[in-house]
């Protein structure tokens, strides 16, 4: 489920700031609208990178009254919930697929999609957290189906990689999403970025090379499917920017998830039954031996949906740019927490490589921001 490692989308097609996910790692919402700008250079910049909610738009008014204080607390709680759900789904997936011994990543992803379908209908149609957006044409439906197929590939690869790789290394690979986004943007849309943006990608690639060479639990197949998941997540963000560009077709992330999730489940279930055998009977037998399995699967699928819900809320209460900054920190936090819980070995070179990758991602985000600002001022 969950397009995991996730990780947060960076460097998307400017025509649609989007990248949904249910995944590991999660993708940013399709209705992202910058509501706040991070401070520029200066002594307070680092503080705002760590505490982006301090720059919530509601604080820009004339006095800091009870309403402003309440808004800040609400934003902080939402960010905390986003972190917990992102890291929680990673750890639960890792536990189920690798430690508990539930060897059915495709069926697990199918359960994620079924849960997201049910929760999305409840959130959009019943609770009306966002206005309902309808599919306007068969052409738009086919576009959503295409996105669902890419999404399925990315999420299944991400979940499968957790059978073979530690979460810390999975997150390091997932942090290279900006590299693949830039590549697909160039190949598909022929959009060229500034030289500074491409230079910022060098440490992103260098860091993952260093981490891979020194990873004690390196597994070639796990590495390849994790790279496939990361590339799929980037491809989806680029393709979504191409397919859903008009105002009539553009869907916010909650509505897009509501339509994509059942399509993804319909694609994944036959694939699971074909490649994973009688998975339903095997799951029932395991649940009979250990009833905790049902609770684990339910919690896992629920948290997978919460990743998308909190992803949407964070962007709504802060900005798409803040979501990118938080995503950079989330990858590092998830890696640290996984090492503390699962005790997988790490090396100094691996930590150094991961740090270099994260630094490159931060530089990439900053270069993209400056490039967009320069383009806006020029036009």
LINZISUL-V68398 format. One record per residue. N is the residue number from 1. RES is the residue in three letters. D_FIRST is the distance of its C-alpha to the first C-alpha in whole Angstrom. Layout:
n	res	d_first
N	RES	D_FIRST
N	RES	D_FIRST
This chain:
n	res	d_first
1	UNK	0
2	UNK	3
3	UNK	6
4	UNK	8
5	UNK	11
6	UNK	10
7	UNK	13
8	UNK	14
9	UNK	16
10	UNK	19
11	UNK	22
12	UNK	21
13	UNK	23
14	UNK	26
15	UNK	26
16	UNK	23
17	UNK	21
18	UNK	17
19	UNK	14
20	UNK	11
21	UNK	8
22	UNK	5
23	UNK	5
24	UNK	7
25	UNK	9
26	UNK	9
27	UNK	11
28	UNK	14
29	UNK	16
30	UNK	18
31	UNK	20
32	UNK	21
33	UNK	25
34	UNK	27
35	UNK	28
36	UNK	30
37	UNK	31
38	UNK	31
39	UNK	34
40	UNK	36
41	UNK	38
42	UNK	40
43	UNK	40
44	UNK	37
45	UNK	35
46	UNK	33
47	UNK	33
48	UNK	31
49	UNK	29
50	UNK	28
51	UNK	29
52	UNK	28
53	UNK	28
54	UNK	32
55	UNK	32
56	UNK	30
57	UNK	32
58	UNK	34
59	UNK	36
60	UNK	38
61	UNK	40
62	UNK	43
63	UNK	43
64	UNK	41
65	UNK	41
66	UNK	39
67	UNK	37
68	UNK	36
69	UNK	35
70	UNK	33
71	UNK	31
72	UNK	31
73	UNK	30
74	UNK	27
75	UNK	26
76	UNK	26
77	UNK	24
78	UNK	21
79	UNK	21
80	UNK	21
81	UNK	18
82	UNK	16
83	UNK	17
84	UNK	16
85	UNK	13
86	UNK	12
87	UNK	14
88	UNK	13
89	UNK	9
90	UNK	10
91	UNK	13
92	UNK	12
93	UNK	9
94	UNK	13
95	UNK	15
96	UNK	13
97	UNK	13
98	UNK	16
99	UNK	18
100	UNK	18
101	UNK	18
102	UNK	15
103	UNK	15
104	UNK	12
105	UNK	9
106	UNK	9
107	UNK	10
108	UNK	8
109	UNK	5
110	UNK	7
111	UNK	8
112	UNK	5
113	UNK	6
114	UNK	10
115	UNK	10
116	UNK	9
117	UNK	12
118	UNK	14
119	UNK	14
120	UNK	14
121	UNK	17
122	UNK	19
123	UNK	18
124	UNK	20
125	UNK	22
126	UNK	23
127	UNK	23
128	UNK	24
129	UNK	22
130	UNK	22
131	UNK	24
132	UNK	23
133	UNK	23
134	UNK	24
135	UNK	23
136	UNK	26
137	UNK	27
138	UNK	26
139	UNK	25
140	UNK	23
141	UNK	21
142	UNK	21
143	UNK	20
144	UNK	17
145	UNK	16
146	UNK	16
147	UNK	14
148	UNK	11
149	UNK	12
150	UNK	12
151	UNK	9
152	UNK	8
153	UNK	10
154	UNK	9
155	UNK	5
156	UNK	7
157	UNK	10
158	UNK	8
159	UNK	7
160	UNK	11
161	UNK	12
162	UNK	12
163	UNK	14
164	UNK	17
165	UNK	17
166	UNK	18
167	UNK	15
168	UNK	18
169	UNK	19
170	UNK	15
171	UNK	15
172	UNK	19
173	UNK	17
174	UNK	15
175	UNK	18
176	UNK	19
177	UNK	17
178	UNK	20
179	UNK	22
180	UNK	20
181	UNK	20
182	UNK	24
183	UNK	24
184	UNK	22
185	UNK	24
186	UNK	27
187	UNK	27
188	UNK	26
189	UNK	27
190	UNK	30
191	UNK	30
192	UNK	31
193	UNK	31
194	UNK	34
195	UNK	35
196	UNK	34
197	UNK	30
198	UNK	30
199	UNK	32
200	UNK	30
201	UNK	27
202	UNK	30
203	UNK	29
204	UNK	25
205	UNK	26
206	UNK	28
207	UNK	27
208	UNK	24
209	UNK	27
210	UNK	28
211	UNK	25
212	UNK	25
213	UNK	28
214	UNK	29
215	UNK	25
216	UNK	27
217	UNK	24
218	UNK	23
219	UNK	22
220	UNK	22
221	UNK	19
222	UNK	17
223	UNK	18
224	UNK	18
225	UNK	14
226	UNK	14
227	UNK	16
228	UNK	14
229	UNK	11
230	UNK	13
231	UNK	15
232	UNK	13
233	UNK	12
234	UNK	16
235	UNK	16
236	UNK	14
237	UNK	16
238	UNK	19
239	UNK	19
240	UNK	18
241	UNK	21
242	UNK	23
243	UNK	22
244	UNK	22
245	UNK	25
246	UNK	27
247	UNK	28
248	UNK	28
249	UNK	24
250	UNK	23
251	UNK	20
252	UNK	19
253	UNK	15
254	UNK	15
255	UNK	17
256	UNK	15
257	UNK	12
258	UNK	14
259	UNK	15
260	UNK	12
261	UNK	9
262	UNK	12
263	UNK	13
264	UNK	9
265	UNK	10
266	UNK	13
267	UNK	13
268	UNK	11
269	UNK	13
270	UNK	16
271	UNK	15
272	UNK	14
273	UNK	17
274	UNK	19
275	UNK	17
276	UNK	17
277	UNK	20
278	UNK	20
279	UNK	17
280	UNK	18
281	UNK	21
282	UNK	20
283	UNK	18
284	UNK	21
285	UNK	23
286	UNK	21
287	UNK	21
288	UNK	25
289	UNK	26
290	UNK	23
291	UNK	23
292	UNK	21
293	UNK	18
294	UNK	17
295	UNK	17
296	UNK	15
297	UNK	12
298	UNK	13
299	UNK	13
300	UNK	10
301	UNK	8
302	UNK	11
303	UNK	10
304	UNK	7
305	UNK	9
306	UNK	12
307	UNK	10
308	UNK	10
309	UNK	14
310	UNK	15
311	UNK	14
312	UNK	16
313	UNK	19
314	UNK	20
315	UNK	20
316	UNK	23
317	UNK	25
318	UNK	25
319	UNK	24
320	UNK	22
321	UNK	24
322	UNK	24
323	UNK	20
324	UNK	20
325	UNK	23
326	UNK	21
327	UNK	18
328	UNK	20
329	UNK	21
330	UNK	18
331	UNK	17
332	UNK	21
333	UNK	20
334	UNK	17
335	UNK	19
336	UNK	22
337	UNK	21
338	UNK	19
339	UNK	22
340	UNK	24
341	UNK	22
342	UNK	21
343	UNK	25
344	UNK	24
345	UNK	27
346	UNK	27
347	UNK	30
348	UNK	31
349	UNK	31
350	UNK	27
351	UNK	27
352	UNK	29
353	UNK	27
354	UNK	24
355	UNK	27
356	UNK	28
357	UNK	24
358	UNK	24
359	UNK	27
360	UNK	27
361	UNK	24
362	UNK	26
363	UNK	29
364	UNK	27
365	UNK	26
366	UNK	29
367	UNK	31
368	UNK	29
369	UNK	30
370	UNK	33
371	UNK	33
372	UNK	32
373	UNK	35
374	UNK	37
375	UNK	36
376	UNK	36
377	UNK	40
378	UNK	41
379	UNK	40
